[in-house]
Amino acid sequence: METVGQLQVEEDPRFTRREWRLQRVGWIAMLAVALAGLVGLAGRGPLSSATAGEPAGALAVRYERIVRHEAPTQLRIRLGPGVARKGRVRVVLDRGYLEGVEIEWVLPEPAAVAAAADRFIYDFAIAEPDRAGEVVFGLRPDRLWRRRARVGLERGPAVEFTQLVLP
């Protein structure tokens, strides 16, 4: 026991060292969570963004690997030059994936949408078929956890990817 002024203070050096160690572990854990969020391991960020397919090929899809439940996200579908037939291109999206998201908007607006047993077909008019183009789907995930997707061109190439939807 140590006396400070008129007070008697009881010290436990072993307890104090353990408490300091525990505090440092807590600081490191908080820093790790913050860094993971910044780089995209908990949502938007550089590690979350990905591309399926060849960016210079006929079809490529840019998406986020990790998204948040009910938070807006986008699928950016790059269409290579020459994929349009007679000024039209038909983009096919897997029904299983679309049943887990809400489509809020599509740019450009599709000329028609058709439903099949296992997919949805979006028909787009292409003004310049000899140039690369892009179709963007504005989505809001409404089902949690792992979501598999398949996006393709009717009678053409397709790409597959997986998203993780976090709460």
C-alpha positions as CSV (number, residue, x, y, z in Angstrom):
1,M,0.0,0.0,0.0
2,E,1.3,3.4,-0.9
3,T,0.6,6.7,0.8
4,V,-0.1,9.8,-1.4
5,G,-0.7,12.8,0.8
6,Q,-3.2,11.6,3.4
7,L,-4.6,8.9,1.2
8,Q,-3.5,5.3,1.2
9,V,-3.6,3.9,-2.4
10,E,-3.6,0.2,-3.1
11,E,-1.8,-0.8,-6.4
12,D,-1.7,-4.0,-8.3
13,P,1.0,-3.7,-10.9
14,R,0.0,-7.1,-12.6
15,F,-3.6,-6.0,-12.9
16,T,-2.5,-2.6,-14.4
17,R,-0.3,-4.3,-17.0
18,R,-3.1,-6.7,-18.0
19,E,-5.5,-3.7,-18.3
20,W,-3.1,-1.8,-20.5
21,R,-2.6,-4.9,-22.8
22,L,-6.3,-5.3,-23.1
23,Q,-6.7,-1.6,-24.0
24,R,-4.1,-2.0,-26.7
25,V,-5.8,-5.0,-28.1
26,G,-9.1,-3.1,-28.2
27,W,-7.4,-0.2,-30.0
28,I,-5.9,-2.5,-32.6
29,A,-9.2,-4.3,-33.2
30,M,-11.1,-0.9,-33.6
31,L,-8.4,0.2,-36.1
32,A,-8.6,-3.0,-38.0
33,V,-12.4,-2.7,-38.3
34,A,-12.1,0.9,-39.5
35,L,-9.4,0.0,-42.1
36,A,-11.5,-2.9,-43.4
37,G,-14.4,-0.5,-43.9
38,L,-12.2,2.0,-45.7
39,V,-10.8,-0.5,-48.2
40,G,-14.2,-2.0,-49.0
41,L,-14.4,-5.2,-46.9
42,A,-17.6,-4.0,-45.3
43,G,-19.2,-2.3,-48.3
44,R,-18.1,0.2,-50.9
45,G,-14.4,0.7,-51.4
46,P,-11.4,-0.3,-53.6
47,L,-11.4,-4.0,-52.6
48,S,-15.2,-4.3,-53.1
49,S,-15.3,-3.3,-56.8
50,A,-14.8,-6.0,-59.4
51,T,-15.2,-6.9,-63.1
52,A,-16.5,-10.1,-64.5
53,G,-15.5,-10.8,-68.1
54,E,-13.0,-9.1,-70.3
55,P,-13.2,-5.3,-70.2
56,A,-12.1,-5.2,-73.9
57,G,-14.3,-8.1,-74.9
58,A,-17.9,-8.5,-76.0
59,L,-19.3,-8.4,-72.5
60,A,-18.0,-7.3,-69.1
61,V,-19.9,-6.6,-65.9
62,R,-18.6,-4.2,-63.2
63,Y,-20.1,-4.8,-59.8
64,E,-19.4,-4.6,-56.1
65,R,-18.4,-7.9,-54.4
66,I,-19.8,-6.7,-51.0
67,V,-23.0,-4.7,-50.8
68,R,-25.3,-3.7,-48.0
69,H,-28.9,-4.9,-47.6
70,E,-31.3,-2.2,-48.9
71,A,-28.4,0.0,-50.0
72,P,-28.2,1.2,-53.6
73,T,-25.7,-0.5,-55.9
74,Q,-25.1,-0.7,-59.6
75,L,-24.4,-3.4,-62.3
76,R,-22.5,-1.7,-65.1
77,I,-22.7,-3.9,-68.2
78,R,-20.2,-3.0,-70.9
79,L,-21.2,-4.1,-74.4
80,G,-18.3,-4.5,-76.8
81,P,-18.4,-3.1,-80.4
82,G,-20.4,-5.2,-82.8
83,V,-22.5,-7.1,-80.3
84,A,-25.7,-5.5,-81.5
85,R,-27.7,-7.2,-84.3
86,K,-29.8,-4.9,-86.5
87,G,-29.3,-2.1,-83.9
88,R,-30.5,-4.1,-81.0
89,V,-28.9,-6.0,-78.2
90,R,-30.6,-8.4,-75.7
91,V,-29.1,-8.6,-72.2
92,V,-30.1,-11.7,-70.2
93,L,-30.1,-11.6,-66.3
94,D,-30.6,-14.7,-64.2
95,R,-34.0,-14.8,-62.4
96,G,-32.5,-16.2,-59.2
97,Y,-30.3,-13.1,-58.8
98,L,-33.0,-10.6,-59.7
99,E,-35.4,-12.2,-57.2
100,G,-32.9,-11.1,-54.5
101,V,-32.7,-7.4,-55.6
102,E,-35.1,-4.6,-56.4
103,I,-34.4,-2.9,-59.8
104,E,-34.8,0.8,-59.2
105,W,-33.8,2.0,-62.7
106,V,-32.2,1.0,-65.9
107,L,-30.1,3.2,-68.2
108,P,-30.8,3.4,-71.1
109,E,-34.4,2.5,-70.8
110,P,-35.1,-0.9,-72.4
111,A,-37.4,-1.1,-75.4
112,A,-38.9,-4.3,-74.0
113,V,-38.5,-6.8,-71.1
114,A,-39.4,-10.4,-71.4
115,A,-39.6,-13.0,-68.6
116,A,-38.6,-16.7,-69.1
117,A,-38.6,-19.5,-66.6
118,D,-35.0,-18.9,-65.4
119,R,-34.2,-15.4,-66.7
120,F,-35.2,-11.9,-67.7
121,I,-34.4,-10.6,-71.2
122,Y,-33.9,-6.8,-71.6
123,D,-34.0,-5.6,-75.2
124,F,-32.1,-2.3,-75.9
125,A,-31.9,-0.2,-79.1
126,I,-28.3,0.7,-79.8
127,A,-27.7,3.9,-81.7
128,E,-24.1,3.2,-82.7
129,P,-23.7,-0.6,-83.0
130,D,-20.0,-0.4,-84.0
131,R,-19.0,1.3,-80.8
132,A,-18.8,0.0,-77.3
133,G,-21.8,0.8,-75.1
134,E,-22.9,0.5,-71.5
135,V,-26.1,-0.5,-69.8
136,V,-26.5,0.3,-66.1
137,F,-28.9,-1.3,-63.6
138,G,-29.6,0.6,-60.4
139,L,-30.3,-2.1,-57.8
140,R,-31.2,-2.4,-54.1
141,P,-30.4,-5.8,-52.6
142,D,-33.3,-7.2,-50.5
143,R,-32.0,-10.7,-49.6
144,L,-29.0,-11.3,-47.4
145,W,-25.8,-13.3,-47.7
146,R,-24.3,-14.9,-50.8
147,R,-25.9,-14.1,-54.2
148,R,-24.9,-15.8,-57.4
149,A,-25.5,-14.0,-60.7
150,R,-25.3,-14.7,-64.4
151,V,-25.4,-11.9,-66.9
152,G,-25.1,-12.5,-70.7
153,L,-26.1,-11.6,-74.2
154,E,-28.8,-13.6,-75.8
155,R,-27.0,-16.1,-78.1
156,G,-23.7,-14.7,-76.9
157,P,-21.2,-14.7,-74.1
158,A,-22.2,-14.7,-70.4
159,V,-20.3,-14.0,-67.2
160,E,-20.9,-15.2,-63.6
161,F,-20.1,-13.5,-60.3
162,T,-21.0,-13.7,-56.7
163,Q,-22.0,-10.9,-54.3
164,L,-22.1,-10.9,-50.5
165,V,-25.0,-8.9,-49.1
166,L,-24.3,-7.8,-45.6
167,P,-26.9,-6.5,-43.1
